[in-house]
Amino acid sequence: MSQLTYIFTSSPHGRASGREGVDALLAASAYTEEICVVFLGEGVYQLLSGQSAQSTKLKDYAPMFKLFELYDIEQVYVCQDSLDERGLSCSDMMIDVEPVESEQIKTLLASSNKVLTF
């Protein structure tokens, strides 16, 4: 079975790419169990607790991240360097994530058959 890796690199609510990524991720989970999700750079803000989309015209999709467990999406990683650069920690995230170093992310990407970036 091929592994799909979804990388989230953009901040939430500035554009629709985050929402599109979550939609694609949840849809793909119906067809494969080999899904890995990585949040890095500005993408770590996607998971920040207490965020609100009220000031934008985009729909708030943050609650959809809490569906990962229901959809058996268990490989959810966040770049530790990205967290450190922004003064954040895993406890600031709305779901459980595993912090990984940049080298580990490279290994994850190398083992993936397909990588989609949002």
Contact map, one row per residue, 1 for C-alpha under 8 A:
1110000000000000000000000000000101000000000000000000000000000000000000000000000000000000000000000000000000000000000000
1111000000000000000000000000000001000000000000000000000000000000000000000000000000000000000000000000000000000001110000
1111100000000000000000000000000001110000000000000000000000000000000000000000000000000000000000000000000000000011110000
0111110000000000000000000000000001110000000000000000000000000000000000000000000000000000000000000000000000000001111100
0011111000000000000000000000000000111100000000000000000000000000000000000000000000000000000000000000000000001001111100
0001111100000000000010001000000000111100000000000000000000000000000000000000000000000000000000000000000000000000001111
0000111110000000000000000000000000001111000000000000000000000000000000000000000000000000000000000000000000000000001111
0000011111000000010010000000000000001111001101000000000000000000000000000000000000000000000000000000000000000000000011
0000001111100000000000000000000000000011111100000000000000000000000000000000000000000000000000000000000000000000000011
0000000111110000110000000000000000000000111001000000000000000000000000000000000000000000000000000000000000000000000001
0000000011111100010000000000000000000000011111000000000000000000000000000000000000000000000000000000000000000000000000
0000000001111110010000000000000000000000001011000000000000000000000000000000000000000000000000000000000000000000000000
0000000000111111010000000000000000000000000000000000100101010000000000000000000000000000000000000000000000000000000000
0000000000111111000000000000000000000000000000000000000100000000000000000000000000000000000000000000000000000000000000
0000000000011111110000000000000000000000000000000000000001000000000000000000000000000000000000000000000000000000000000
0000000000001111111100000000000000000000000000000000000001000000000000000000000000000000000000000000000000000000000000
0000000001000011111110000000000000000000000000000000000000000000000000000000000000000000000000000000000000000000000001
0000000101111011111111000000000000000000000001000000000000000000000000000000000000000000000000000000000000000000000001
0000000000000001111111100000000000000000000000000000000000001000000000000000000000000000000000000000000000000000000000
0000000000000001111111110000000000000000000000000000000000000000000000000000000000000000000000000000000000000000000001
0000010100000000111111111000000000000000000000000000000000000000000000000000000000000000000000000000000000000000000011
0000000000000000011111111100000000000000000000000000000000000001100000000000000000000000000000000000000000000000000000
0000000000000000001111111110000000000000000000000000000000000000000000000000000000000000000000000000000000000000000000
0000000000000000000111111111000000000000000000000000000000000000000000000000000000000000000000000000000000000000000000
0000010000000000000011111111100000000000000000000000000000000000000000000000000000000000000000000000000000000000000000
0000000000000000000001111111110000000000000000000000000000000000000100100000000000000000000000000000000000000000000000
0000000000000000000000111111111000000000000000000000000000000000000000000000000000000000000000000000000000000000000000
0000000000000000000000011111111100000000000000000000000000000000000000000000000000000000000000000000000000000000000000
0000000000000000000000001111111110100000000000000000000000000000000000111000000000000000000000000000000000000000000000
0000000000000000000000000111111110000000000000000000000000000000000000100000000000000000000000000000000000000000000000
0000000000000000000000000011111110000000000000000000000000000000000000000000000000000000000000000000000000000000000000
1000000000000000000000000001111111100000000000000000000000000000000000000000000000000000000000000000000000000000000000
0000000000000000000000000000111111100000000000000000000000000000000000011000000000000000000000000000000000000000000000
1111000000000000000000000000000111110000000000000000000000000000000000000000000000000000000000000000000000000000000000
0011110000000000000000000000100111111000000000000000000000000000000000001010000000000000000000000000000000000000000000
0011110000000000000000000000000001111100000000000000000000000000000000001111100000000000000000000000000000000000000000
0000111100000000000000000000000000111110000000000000000000000000000000000011100000000000000000000000000000000000000000
0000111100000000000000000000000000011111000000000000000000000000000000000001111000000000000000000000000010000000000000
0000001110000000000000000000000000001111101101000000000000000000000000000000111000000000000000000000000000000000000000
0000001110000000000000000000000000000111111100000000000000000000000000000000011001000000000000000000000000000000000000
0000000011000000000000000000000000000011111100000000000000000000000000000000001001000000000000000000000000000000000000
0000000011100000000000000000000000000001111111000000000000000000000000000000000001000000000000000000000000000000000000
0000000111110000000000000000000000000011111111100000000000000000000000000000000000000000000000000000000000000000000000
0000000110100000000000000000000000000011111111110000000000000000000000000000011001100000000000000000000000000000000000
0000000000110000000000000000000000000000011111110000000000000000000000000000000000000000000000000000000000000000000000
0000000101110000010000000000000000000010011111110000000000000100000000000000000000000000000000000000000000000000000000
0000000000000000000000000000000000000000001111111000000000000100100000000000000000000000000011100000000000000000000000
0000000000000000000000000000000000000000000111111110000000000000000000000000000000000000000111000000000000000000000000
0000000000000000000000000000000000000000000000111110000000000000000000000000000000000000000111000000000000000000000000
0000000000000000000000000000000000000000000000011111000000000000000000000000000000000000000000000000000000000000000000
0000000000000000000000000000000000000000000000011111100000000100000000000000000000000000000000000000000000000000000000
0000000000000000000000000000000000000000000000000111111000010000000000000000000000000000000000000000000000000000000000
0000000000001000000000000000000000000000000000000011111111110000000000000000000000000000000000000000000000000000000000
0000000000000000000000000000000000000000000000000001111110010000000000000000000000000000000000000000000000000000000000
0000000000000000000000000000000000000000000000000001111110000000000000000000000000000000000000000000000000000000000000
0000000000001100000000000000000000000000000000000000111111000000000000000000000000000000000000000000000000000000000000
0000000000000000000000000000000000000000000000000000111111100000000000000000000000000000000000000000000000000000000000
0000000000001011000000000000000000000000000000000000100111110000000000000000000000000000000000000000000000000000000000
0000000000000000000000000000000000000000000000000000100011111000000000000000000000000000000000000000000000000000000000
0000000000001000000000000000000000000000000000000001110001111110000000000000000000000000000000000000000000000000000000
0000000000000000001000000000000000000000000000000000000000111111100000000000000000000000000000000000000000000000000000
0000000000000000000000000000000000000000000001100010000000011111110000000000000000000000000000000000000000000000000000
0000000000000000000000000000000000000000000000000000000000011111111000000000000000000000000000000000000000000000000000
0000000000000000000001000000000000000000000000000000000000001111111100000000000000000000000000000000000000000000000000
0000000000000000000001000000000000000000000000100000000000001111111100000000000000000000000000100000000000000000000000
0000000000000000000000000000000000000000000000000000000000000111111111000000000000000000000001100000000000000000000000
0000000000000000000000000000000000000000000000000000000000000011111111100000000000000000000000000000000000000000000000
0000000000000000000000000100000000000000000000000000000000000001111111111100000000000000000000000000000000000000000000
0000000000000000000000000000000000000000000000000000000000000000011111111100000000000000000000000000000000000000000000
0000000000000000000000000000000000000000000000000000000000000000011111111000000000000000000000000000000000000000000000
0000000000000000000000000100110000000000000000000000000000000000001111111000000000000000000000000000000000000000000000
0000000000000000000000000000100010000000000000000000000000000000000111111100000000000000000000000000000000000000000000
0000000000000000000000000000100010110000000000000000000000000000000111111111000000000000000000000000000000000000000000
0000000000000000000000000000000000010000000000000000000000000000000110011111000000000000000000000000000000000000000000
0000000000000000000000000000000000111000000000000000000000000000000000001111100000000000000000000000000000000000000000
0000000000000000000000000000000000011100000000000000000000000000000000001111110000000000000000011100000000000000000000
0000000000000000000000000000000000011110000000000000000000000000000000000011111000000000000000001111000000000000000000
0000000000000000000000000000000000000111000100000000000000000000000000000001111101100000000000001111000000000000000000
0000000000000000000000000000000000000111100100000000000000000000000000000000111111100000000000000011110010000000000000
0000000000000000000000000000000000000000000000000000000000000000000000000000011111110000000000000011110000000000000000
0000000000000000000000000000000000000000000000000000000000000000000000000000001111111000000000000000110000000000000000
0000000000000000000000000000000000000001110100000000000000000000000000000000011111111100000000000000000000000000000000
0000000000000000000000000000000000000000000100000000000000000000000000000000011111111111110000000000000000000000000000
0000000000000000000000000000000000000000000000000000000000000000000000000000000111111111100000000000000000000000000000
0000000000000000000000000000000000000000000000000000000000000000000000000000000011111111000000000000000000000000000000
0000000000000000000000000000000000000000000000000000000000000000000000000000000001111111000000000000000000000000000000
0000000000000000000000000000000000000000000000000000000000000000000000000000000000111111100000000000000000000000000000
0000000000000000000000000000000000000000000000000000000000000000000000000000000000111111110100000000000000000000000000
0000000000000000000000000000000000000000000000000000000000000000000000000000000000110011111110000000000000000000000000
0000000000000000000000000000000000000000000000000000000000000000000000000000000000100001111110011110000000000000000000
0000000000000000000000000000000000000000000000000000000000000000000000000000000000000000111111000000000000000000000000
0000000000000000000000000000000000000000000000011000000000000000000000000000000000000001111111000000000000000000000000
0000000000000000000000000000000000000000000000111000000000000000000000000000000000000000111111111000000000000000000000
0000000000000000000000000000000000000000000000111000000000000000010000000000000000000000001111110000000000000000000000
0000000000000000000000000000000000000000000000100000000000000000110000000000000000000000000011111000000000000000000000
0000000000000000000000000000000000000000000000000000000000000000000000000001000000000000010011111100000000000000000000
0000000000000000000000000000000000000000000000000000000000000000000000000001110000000000010010111110000000000000000000
0000000000000000000000000000000000000000000000000000000000000000000000000001110000000000010000011111000000000000000000
0000000000000000000000000000000000000000000000000000000000000000000000000000111100000000010000001111100000000000000000
0000000000000000000000000000000000000000000000000000000000000000000000000000111100000000000000000111110110000000000000
0000000000000000000000000000000000000000000000000000000000000000000000000000001110000000000000000011111110000000000000
0000000000000000000000000000000000000000000000000000000000000000000000000000001110000000000000000001111111000000000000
0000000000000000000000000000000000000000000000000000000000000000000000000000000000000000000000000000111111100000000000
0000000000000000000000000000000000000000000000000000000000000000000000000000000000000000000000000001111111110000000000
0000000000000000000000000000000000000100000000000000000000000000000000000000001000000000000000000001111111111000000000
0000000000000000000000000000000000000000000000000000000000000000000000000000000000000000000000000000011111111100000000
0000000000000000000000000000000000000000000000000000000000000000000000000000000000000000000000000000001111111110000000
0000000000000000000000000000000000000000000000000000000000000000000000000000000000000000000000000000000111111111000000
0000100000000000000000000000000000000000000000000000000000000000000000000000000000000000000000000000000011111111001000
0000000000000000000000000000000000000000000000000000000000000000000000000000000000000000000000000000000001111111000000
0010000000000000000000000000000000000000000000000000000000000000000000000000000000000000000000000000000000111111100000
0111100000000000000000000000000000000000000000000000000000000000000000000000000000000000000000000000000000011111111000
0111100000000000000000000000000000000000000000000000000000000000000000000000000000000000000000000000000000000011111000
0111100000000000000000000000000000000000000000000000000000000000000000000000000000000000000000000000000000000001111100
0001111000000000000000000000000000000000000000000000000000000000000000000000000000000000000000000000000000001001111110
0001111000000000000000000000000000000000000000000000000000000000000000000000000000000000000000000000000000000000011111
0000011110000000000010000000000000000000000000000000000000000000000000000000000000000000000000000000000000000000001111
0000011111000000110110000000000000000000000000000000000000000000000000000000000000000000000000000000000000000000000111
